[in-house]
Structure formats: C-alpha cells, structure tokens
Amino acid sequence: MQQAKTLIAKTTYPSKIDWWIWAIVAFVITVIIIIGITSPWWLTLLLGLAILVPSLTGLIGIWYAIEGDNLIVYQFFRPKLYPIKKIKDIRYSKGFLAAPALSSTRLAIRFTDRNILRSSLPLEISPLDRTGFVNRLLSVNPGITVR
C-alpha cells in the first residue's frame, strides 16, 4: 500500500484507485491484444498507443498535494491550487460525479467562496489516506468542519 511522501513542506497523496478502474485497463489491454491478433502490427501499434496512452495518463496523472497554505490537485499532470484557509467543510462521501478522483470513496470539500470553484458543487477528491489527508488540512486550517 502506498503511503504519502513528504518533501520539505510539501506532502503528496496518491489517489485511491477502485477495482473497476483496473477492470477497464484490463479490458483495454484485451482489446489491443485482439486487434493485434487480427490486424497488421502497425495498426495494432497505432491503435494501442491511441487507446493506452490517454488511459494511462488518466490513471497515473491524478494525485493531491498540500504545500504551505495550498491544496494542489493534479489532474492529467496539471496542477490546480486551492486555498486551504478558504475551506469551509469536508464531508466523507461516496459518489460517481465527474471529479479528479479514481475512486467512489471520496472527500467532498466545500469552500467559503463560491468563486474558487465557480460552482456551488463541492470539490470531490479521493486520496488513498483520507484520514491523514484531512488531519493535514486541519493542521493548516483548524476551522474546517469535518462531517
């Protein structure tokens, strides 16, 4: 099981990955193998790269970090910063909304300012160590309500 890695003042948390994500990856690899059996090698390589590269980028390109007063959410290797001081509450949740999360076991984070997300919906993320992640956020902003 992966643990959070601490680098100076930055703590990174991998995303939890549900079994059904691995099932999708296995399905994609199976489709590529079947195409490889029935098609020329160059077509297999082309289709394999076109399917597998975006799938793997989505799989390994999501993680979370806490650095100073910022929560950083990496999605497709692109960071997005959120101010921890503006987090209003965190709720342990389960869901399948579109979010930078690879698991249905999530944290729903609401902010005091709706302009941060430009939405009234919460930010939903799925760190592997949810309790450690919440405790780290509380160490930066003890005013967060946890439900």
DRENDO-1510 file (C-alpha; in Angstrom, 1 decimal, always signed):
<recs>
REC; n; res; u; v; w
REC; 1; MET; +0.0; +0.0; +0.0 .
REC; 2; GLN; +1.4; +3.4; -1.0 .
REC; 3; GLN; +2.0; +5.9; +1.7 .
REC; 4; ALA; +2.1; +9.7; +1.5 .
REC; 5; LYS; +5.5; +11.1; +0.6 .
REC; 6; THR; +6.8; +14.2; +2.4 .
REC; 7; LEU; +9.2; +16.5; +0.6 .
REC; 8; ILE; +10.3; +19.5; +2.7 .
REC; 9; ALA; +7.0; +21.3; +3.3 .
REC; 10; LYS; +5.0; +19.5; +0.6 .
REC; 11; THR; +3.1; +16.4; +1.3 .
REC; 12; THR; +1.8; +14.3; -1.6 .
REC; 13; TYR; -1.1; +11.9; -1.5 .
REC; 14; PRO; -1.8; +9.3; -4.3 .
REC; 15; SER; -5.4; +8.9; -5.4 .
REC; 16; LYS; -7.2; +5.7; -4.3 .
REC; 17; ILE; -7.9; +3.5; -7.3 .
REC; 18; ASP; -11.1; +1.4; -7.3 .
REC; 19; TRP; -11.1; -2.2; -8.7 .
REC; 20; TRP; -13.3; -1.1; -11.6 .
REC; 21; ILE; -10.6; +1.2; -12.9 .
REC; 22; TRP; -8.3; -1.8; -13.1 .
REC; 23; ALA; -11.0; -3.7; -14.9 .
REC; 24; ILE; -11.3; -1.0; -17.5 .
REC; 25; VAL; -7.5; -1.1; -18.0 .
REC; 26; ALA; -7.6; -4.9; -18.4 .
REC; 27; PHE; -10.4; -4.6; -20.9 .
REC; 28; VAL; -8.4; -2.0; -23.0 .
REC; 29; ILE; -5.4; -4.3; -23.0 .
REC; 30; THR; -7.5; -7.2; -24.0 .
REC; 31; VAL; -9.0; -5.2; -26.9 .
REC; 32; ILE; -5.5; -4.2; -28.1 .
REC; 33; ILE; -4.3; -7.9; -28.0 .
REC; 34; ILE; -7.4; -9.0; -30.0 .
REC; 35; ILE; -6.7; -6.2; -32.5 .
REC; 36; GLY; -3.1; -7.4; -32.6 .
REC; 37; ILE; -4.1; -11.0; -33.5 .
REC; 38; THR; -6.4; -9.9; -36.3 .
REC; 39; SER; -4.6; -6.9; -37.8 .
REC; 40; PRO; -1.2; -5.8; -39.1 .
REC; 41; TRP; +1.4; -4.9; -36.4 .
REC; 42; TRP; +1.5; -1.2; -37.4 .
REC; 43; LEU; -2.3; -0.8; -37.0 .
REC; 44; THR; -2.1; -2.6; -33.6 .
REC; 45; LEU; +0.7; -0.2; -32.5 .
REC; 46; LEU; -1.2; +2.8; -33.7 .
REC; 47; LEU; -4.5; +1.9; -32.1 .
REC; 48; GLY; -2.7; +0.6; -29.0 .
REC; 49; LEU; -1.0; +3.9; -28.4 .
REC; 50; ALA; -4.1; +5.9; -29.3 .
REC; 51; ILE; -6.1; +4.0; -26.6 .
REC; 52; LEU; -3.5; +3.1; -24.0 .
REC; 53; VAL; -1.7; +6.5; -23.7 .
REC; 54; PRO; -4.8; +8.5; -22.7 .
REC; 55; SER; -6.0; +5.7; -20.4 .
REC; 56; LEU; -2.7; +5.5; -18.5 .
REC; 57; THR; -2.4; +9.3; -18.4 .
REC; 58; GLY; -5.7; +9.5; -16.7 .
REC; 59; LEU; -4.7; +6.6; -14.3 .
REC; 60; ILE; -1.3; +7.9; -13.1 .
REC; 61; GLY; -2.0; +11.6; -13.7 .
REC; 62; ILE; -4.2; +12.2; -10.6 .
REC; 63; TRP; -2.8; +12.9; -7.2 .
REC; 64; TYR; -3.0; +15.6; -4.5 .
REC; 65; ALA; -0.5; +17.7; -2.5 .
REC; 66; ILE; -0.6; +20.1; +0.4 .
REC; 67; GLU; +2.1; +22.7; +0.3 .
REC; 68; GLY; +2.1; +25.6; +2.7 .
REC; 69; ASP; -1.5; +27.1; +2.6 .
REC; 70; ASN; -2.4; +25.5; -0.7 .
REC; 71; LEU; -4.2; +22.3; -1.6 .
REC; 72; ILE; -2.9; +21.2; -5.1 .
REC; 73; VAL; -5.0; +18.9; -7.2 .
REC; 74; TYR; -3.1; +17.3; -10.1 .
REC; 75; GLN; -5.3; +16.1; -12.9 .
REC; 76; PHE; -3.6; +14.8; -16.1 .
REC; 77; PHE; -0.4; +16.1; -14.5 .
REC; 78; ARG; -1.7; +19.7; -14.5 .
REC; 79; PRO; -1.8; +21.3; -11.0 .
REC; 80; LYS; -4.7; +23.4; -9.8 .
REC; 81; LEU; -4.3; +25.3; -6.5 .
REC; 82; TYR; -7.0; +25.9; -3.9 .
REC; 83; PRO; -6.5; +27.9; -0.7 .
REC; 84; ILE; -6.8; +25.8; +2.4 .
REC; 85; LYS; -7.8; +28.8; +4.5 .
REC; 86; LYS; -11.0; +29.1; +2.4 .
REC; 87; ILE; -12.1; +25.5; +3.0 .
REC; 88; LYS; -15.4; +25.6; +4.9 .
REC; 89; ASP; -16.1; +21.9; +5.4 .
REC; 90; ILE; -15.1; +18.4; +4.4 .
REC; 91; ARG; -17.5; +15.5; +4.2 .
REC; 92; TYR; -16.7; +11.8; +3.8 .
REC; 93; SER; -18.7; +10.7; +0.8 .
REC; 94; LYS; -19.2; +8.2; -1.9 .
REC; 95; GLY; -20.2; +9.2; -5.4 .
REC; 96; PHE; -19.5; +9.0; -9.1 .
REC; 97; LEU; -19.7; +12.7; -10.1 .
REC; 98; ALA; -17.1; +13.8; -12.6 .
REC; 99; ALA; -14.1; +14.7; -10.5 .
REC; 100; PRO; -10.4; +14.4; -10.2 .
REC; 101; ALA; -10.8; +11.1; -8.4 .
REC; 102; LEU; -10.2; +7.4; -9.3 .
REC; 103; SER; -12.4; +6.0; -6.5 .
REC; 104; SER; -16.0; +6.3; -5.4 .
REC; 105; THR; -14.7; +6.7; -1.8 .
REC; 106; ARG; -14.2; +10.4; -1.7 .
REC; 107; LEU; -13.9; +13.6; +0.3 .
REC; 108; ALA; -16.3; +16.4; -0.7 .
REC; 109; ILE; -14.7; +19.8; +0.0 .
REC; 110; ARG; -16.7; +23.0; +0.2 .
REC; 111; PHE; -15.2; +26.4; +0.2 .
REC; 112; THR; -16.4; +29.7; +1.8 .
REC; 113; ASP; -16.1; +31.5; -1.5 .
REC; 114; ARG; -18.1; +30.0; -4.5 .
REC; 115; ASN; -15.7; +31.8; -6.9 .
REC; 116; ILE; -12.9; +29.4; -6.1 .
REC; 117; LEU; -14.6; +26.5; -7.9 .
REC; 118; ARG; -17.0; +28.7; -9.9 .
REC; 119; SER; -19.7; +26.3; -8.8 .
REC; 120; SER; -21.9; +25.5; -5.9 .
REC; 121; LEU; -20.9; +21.9; -6.1 .
REC; 122; PRO; -18.1; +20.6; -3.8 .
REC; 123; LEU; -14.6; +19.6; -5.0 .
REC; 124; GLU; -14.6; +15.8; -4.8 .
REC; 125; ILE; -11.2; +14.0; -4.4 .
REC; 126; SER; -10.2; +10.5; -3.4 .
REC; 127; PRO; -6.8; +10.4; -1.5 .
REC; 128; LEU; -5.7; +7.0; -0.5 .
REC; 129; ASP; -5.1; +8.1; +3.1 .
REC; 130; ARG; -8.3; +10.1; +3.7 .
REC; 131; THR; -7.8; +10.4; +7.4 .
REC; 132; GLY; -4.2; +11.6; +7.1 .
REC; 133; PHE; -5.2; +14.0; +4.4 .
REC; 134; VAL; -8.0; +15.5; +6.5 .
REC; 135; ASN; -5.7; +15.8; +9.5 .
REC; 136; ARG; -3.1; +17.6; +7.4 .
REC; 137; LEU; -5.7; +20.1; +6.1 .
REC; 138; LEU; -6.9; +20.6; +9.7 .
REC; 139; SER; -3.3; +21.4; +10.8 .
REC; 140; VAL; -3.3; +24.3; +8.3 .
REC; 141; ASN; -6.9; +25.4; +8.9 .
REC; 142; PRO; -8.3; +24.2; +12.3 .
REC; 143; GLY; -11.6; +25.9; +11.5 .
REC; 144; ILE; -12.7; +23.3; +8.9 .
REC; 145; THR; -15.8; +21.4; +9.9 .
REC; 146; VAL; -15.5; +17.7; +9.2 .
REC; 147; ARG; -18.6; +15.6; +8.7 .
</recs>
